[in-house]
Amino acid sequence: MANRPATLTAAAAIEALEGLAMIGVGLFVAVETLTAHSASVANAIALAVCALAVGAALLAVARGLYQPRRWARTPALLTQVFGFIIAIYLIQGHQLAYGIPIIVATVAGAFTLLAPATTQSLTD
């Protein structure tokens, strides 16, 4: 789409990065489960599968934003809300190296999704 606003492109990129990060977590858990001794292999496998599925869903939402599809805005906003909550818990748990980047990504994602240009593009 030639007249896609920069905010919508940025929102799609942020959502895609979040999806890729989730896939990375899933792959990390899967590799660690296979190469190390896990306290609960079944739980680790379930976590890896869930993380990979969520990552794939986030990539689908990112594609929906990029195309642009109206349906993609709600799951993308929910991603930012849940990510913000997770970041707050990480920061409270003194995990600043994880919490601060997630806060930055979620605030940027919400800002780009709620920008007037994005709203106009998704409601036309």
Buried (B, 14 or more C-beta within 10 A) or exposed (E): EEEBBEBBBBBBBBBBBBBBBBBEBBBEBBEEBEEEEBEEEEEBBEBBEBBBEBBBBBBBBBBBBBEBEEEBBEBBBEBBEEBBEBBBEBBEEEEEEEBEEBBEBBBBBBBBBBBEBBBEBBEE
